[in-house]
């Protein structure tokens, strides 16, 4: 019985070390802000340092607002501004949305960089919307 326990402990330790060395996931994030004047706003940011692979797999995404005075109409997060790579949609009642994809979005990676767009609008007179976007990549 003690040999079985030793084998299980060594196996668990080896698995943990292998997962760490494999760099199984990495994230890129950015803060964003847009004024609430009733018009659509588009913010573009680049996820850099993603290596030389022709494409990267996106495994999850999150939008979290830390300033929202109730005027939000919507926010949409897309990879490369492409409707086929729409990752998240946030509506009027949300302050946080996230999704861990059961599959992966395979997105073209040009020189280790992928462009993302945040499209949003909020009602005029509601001040401003501020938040953070996080995108998780599978390595």
N, C-alpha and C positions, 0 to 999 in steps of 0.2 A: 504494500500500500504506500509506503514512503517513496518507492521508486516511481510510482505513478504520479504522486504529488510533485516530485522533482521534475519529471518529464513535462508535466503540465505547466509548471512555473517557468521552466526554460523555454518552452514553446511560446508562452504568452510574452515573455521578455523579448524573444527573437522577433515575434510578430510586431511588437511595438517599435523596436528599433528599425525594422524594415519599413514600416509605414512612415516613420519620421524621415528616413533617408530618401524615400520615394518622392517626397514633396508633393503629396497627393492633392493638395489644394492651395491656391493662393488667391488673394483678393486685391482689388484696386477700388479706391473710393474717392469721392470728391464732394465738397460742399457746394450748394447752389443757392441762389437768391434771385427772385424776380419781383418787380413792383406790381401791385394790383391796380391795373388801369383798365381792365376789361378786354385787353388785346392779348393774342397768343404770343408767348415768349418761347424762344428756342435757345437752349444752352447746349453747347457742344464741349465734350471733354475727351481726352485721349487716355486710354490705358496703355502704358508703355512698359518696356522691359519684359515683353512676353515671349522672348526667344525667337528662333528662326523658323519654326514650323509654319507651313503654308496656311494652316488654320488652327484655331484653338477651340476647345470645348468650354462653353459656359454652363456651369452646373447650378447656379443660383443667383438671385438678385434681391435687393432690398432698397426701398425708399422709406426714409424716416424723417418726418417734419419736426423741427424743434421751434418753429414760429409759424403759427397759422391762426389768424384772427377770424376764422369762419367764412372767408370769402372764396375758398378754393372751389373751382369748377372741375378741373381734372389735371392730372399729370400722367404723361406716357413716357416710358423709358424704352428706347430702341437702340439696337446695335447698328452702327453705320447709317442711321437715319432711315433704315429699310423696314417697311411694314412687315416683311417676312421674318424679321428678327425682333418683333415686339416682345419685350421681356415682362413688363409690368404695366398695369393701369391703376391709377389711384383716383378715387371719386370724392365727392363732396364731404362725406362723413368720415373719411379715413385720415389718420395721422401716421400710419405705418402700414406698409404692405410688403410682403416678401413671398418668395417662391423658391423652393428647392425642386429643380426639375427632375422628373423620374428618368428622363433621357437627357441628352445634351443638345444645346444649340451649337452646331459647328459653324464658326464664323471665320471668314478670311482674315488672315493676320499678315499685314504688310509691314515688313521690317520691324517686327516685334511690337507693333502698335495697332490697336483697334479703337476706332472712333465710336462714341456713344452720344446720343442726343436725348435731352430732357425737354419735352414739349409740355407747356402748361398754360393755364389761364386762371385768373382769379378776379372776382368782382371788383369793379372800381370803388375806391374808398376803403378797401379792407387792409390798407397798409402794404405789407409785403409777405411773401412766403419764403421761408428758409428751411433747408433740409440737407440731408446727406444721402448719397447714392452709393451702394456697395455692390460690386459685381464679383462673383466667385468663379474662378477658372479651375478646371481640372487639368493637371499637368500630365 
